[in-house]
Amino acid sequence: MVRGVAGRSLPLAALLALAVVQVEAAGPSFPCNKTFSGSIEERICRDAGLSALDLHLAEVYAAAERKADNEHPPFLRAEQRGWIKGRNDCWKSKDVRLCVEDAYRLRITELQARYRLVEALGPFRFACDGSAANELVVTHFRTDPPSLIAERGDETSLMRQVPTGSGTRYEGRNESFWEHQGEATVVWGWQATPMHCVRKP
């Protein structure tokens, strides 16, 4: 982790700003002379911001790999290969650069949260729809943007903070968590009915 003044962690935006000035010489984490013309890898090599994100992800992935050393089953590497394939599918997107950038930012956040590579707050327990048995467990992480991991039964969802007019809202793949003054509106699953959840003491 890069440290700033007085040993404090630099936010991702500041980290990228520092990294960009060195990217032309350093490049991304992979050899650019082995990329194919028109490929996503070639685009990353030509883009200082994307190269900086690639270097940052390589650092975060290495830290996650150390934490996952005793993971059973060992799925981190296989998952990373799947992520690379998904990133490379960004050529299908209308805004290719935005797709690649968002893929990197989401993966960095996911690894930092899942492997506890950044400061965590919680866990906090919520009783949903008036039932103590219908419990949601939420842990917040100081990623950029802020994120949380919510657990409900044997299901888990990673969500990132999104702008909202009031309270704090997080969105995942098919879930959302909107908290205000100790109460939360939670959607768990595609087109699921919103639940009303109250934080337990």
Order of alpha helices (4+ residues) and beta strands (2+ residues): alpha-alpha-alpha-alpha-alpha-beta-beta-beta-beta-beta-beta-beta-beta
